[in-house]
Amino acid sequence: MIEFSGWEMPVEYSGVIDEHLAVRRKAGLFDVSHMGEIVISGRQALDFVQYLTPNDAARLTPEKAQYSCLTTPQGTFVDDLLVYCLDQEKYLLVVNCSNSDKDYEWILSHKEGFDIEVENKSDDYTQIALQGPRALEILKPLIDVNIEEMNLFGSSWGEIEGEEVLVSRTGYTGEDGFEVYTLSSRPEKIWDVILERGKNFGVVPIGLGARDTLRLEAKLMLYGNDIDETTT
């Protein structure tokens, strides 16, 4: 276990190499609840997200997401993030855990003149990621929405074990997979049922070590290593 941006997190469970190969060949389960979640809502929510981020948020329809970022006036990275359109007046920004407070303050500092509300929900959300070529087979019978027809960066509200979740076809590994967000007070139920269902498919829990090697192979950036407020 190591300290990671204020969280105590496992570097590995069974070994970095074994975990890495499990995700590439079968499936891996990640507890990524350290990620930050910021909700922007209100009549001008879309206008504000458009103002904050360089990607075209107007292309988002409800239950769609896009990769984007926050930038300084010089064009360097405040953070990279995912933007989810929950509805036309509500957006979820998923940010890096090391930047969640900084991003929240940055967003607040730019809200003047917009009819919106900004909430830092990072302490309320749990995020679990199921990644790998067998992720769909594992998750499909556990959730009450048709994830098989879900496109990349698509999302939908549903239930797992009676707990409401937002599931999206996104990830940080380069493999097909899903990320599951919940406000449930019992998120371990979701973790446990996915792990139990996945045993016959070779799923294993994944630590920070393999998460990093997987994203490196997939050429995905890590804030603080590859991008920061000095890089464009």
N, C-alpha and C positions, 0 to 999 in steps of 0.2 A: 504494500500500500504506500502511496505517496500523497503529499499535499499538492493539489492542482487548483490554483486560483480560489483557494478557500474551501475546496472540497477534498475529502479523503477518498482516493480512488485507487482501484487495482491496476497495476501495470500489466499483470498477466494472471490467468487462472491456471491453465495447463501448460503454458509456454507460448512465447510469441510466435514461433514458427508454426507450431501445430494450429494455433488459433487463426493465423493468417491463411494457411492452406485450407482450413475448414470453411472459411468464408468464400474462398475462390472455388472450392469444389462442392460444398454442400450448403451450409448456412451457419451464421453466427448471430448471437443476441447481445446487444449492447445496451447498457444503462447509461444514457446520455442526459440524465436529468440536470446535469450541471449547466447545460445550455440556457441562455436567457430568452425570455419571451416578453415582448412589449406589445400592447394592444393599443391601436389608434382607432377611435370611433367618433362618429358625428357626421353632420351634414356635409362637411368639406373634407372628409377623411381621404378620399381619392386625391383631391387637389393637394393635400398636404404630403401624401406619400409621393406623388409626382414631383413635388418641390424638393423633397429630401433625397430621392434616389435617382440615379441616371437611367436605369432601365425603364421601359414604358409600362407603368402600372395600369394604364388605361386599357391595355390588352388583356388584363386579367378579368375573368368572370368568376362568380362565386364557385368555390371548390377548385380553384386553380392557384398555382404558386409560381414564383420565378426567383431566380438567383439575382442578387443585386448587391449594392453596397451603399455606405454613407461616405461622403468625401469632404475633405477640407476645401476651402476656397482655392487652394493651390492644386487641387486634383489628386491629393494623396488620400490614403485610406484611413478613415475613422474606424471602419469595420466592414467586413463582408457579411452578408445575411441572406436569409430567405424571407420573401414577402408572400403571405397567404391572404387571398381575398376570401374572408368569411362571408361577407355580404357586401352590398354596394356602399355601406356606411361603416364597415368594420374590417380592419386589417390586422393581421398578426405578423409581427416581425420577430424572427428567430435569430438571435445574435450570439456571438461568442461569449462564453461565461466570463472570460477575463475582462470583457468590455461592457458587460450588461449595465452596470451603474453609470459608466462613462457615456454609453450610448443613450441611456435614458435622459441624462442631463443635457446631452447634445440636442436631442430631439426637443426637449422642453424649451431650450434656449432659442429655438426657431419657430415655435408655435404661435407667436404673436400675430394677430390678424386672421387666424384661421378658426373657424367654428368647430373645434374638435376637442376630444379628451384623450389624454395619454396616460396609460396605466402600466406600471412595471409589474408584471405577473410572474416574474422569474421564480419566486418562492412558492408559487401555487401550482405550476405545471410540472408534471413528470413526463419525460420523454424516453421511449424505448425504441430501439431500431433493430429490425430483423433484416439481415442482408445476406445475399448469396443466391445461387441458382435454384435452390429449393425453397426459398422464402415464400413464394406464392403458394406452393403445396401445403406448407405448414400453416400459414395464416388464414387461407381461404375458408376452411370449415369453422374457424373460431369467431368470425366476424359476420355481422348481418348485412353487409353491403357487398356488391359485386366488384371486388378488387381485381378480378381477372381482366375486366374491360377497362380498368383505370389506366390512363395514359401516364407517361413520365411527367412529373410535376402536377399530376392530378391529385385531388384529395376529396374526402367525404367524411361526414359524421356517421358514426355507427356505434355499436355496442360489442364489447368483449366481456364475457362473464358478468353481464348485467351492468357493466361500467361504461359510461359514455366516453367515446374516444374520437379524436380527429386522426384519421389515417391518411398518409400521403405516400405516393410512389416516388420517394426521394431517398437520398443516402449520401454517404461520405466514403464510399469504398470502391466505386467503379463497377460494382455488381448491381443486378436488379435487386430491389428490396423495398422495404416500407419503413416509415417512421410513424410511431404512434404517440400521440399527445393526449394526456388526460389530466383533468382537475380532480380526479377521484382521491378520496382519502385512503383508498386501499389499492394503490398501484401494484403492489406485490402480487395481487391476484392475477393481473395481466401478465406479468413476468413469469409467474409460476406455470400458468396454463400454456403459454407459448413454449416454454422450456420442456414441459412434459409432453406436449403434442409433438415437438420437434425431435425427441429422442430417437424415434425410428427413422429420422431423416438425417441424423448425424449432427444436429445443431449443438453448439457449445457456446458458453458465455465468453465474451471477448473483452480484454482489457485495453488500456491506453496504448500499450506497446504495439499491438497488431493494428489498432485503429490508425496509428501513425504510419506504419509501413504500407497498409492498404491504401491510404489516401495518397502517399507518395507515389506508388505504382500507378495510381489513377491520375496523377498530375493535378491533384486538388490542393489548393493553397491552405496554409495554416497561418492565421494572424499571429504576428510576433516573430515568426520564422521567415515567412516568404513575403509578407506584406505588412506594412505598418504606416504610420503617419509621415514617413520619409520616402515612401515608394508610391509610384503612380501606376 
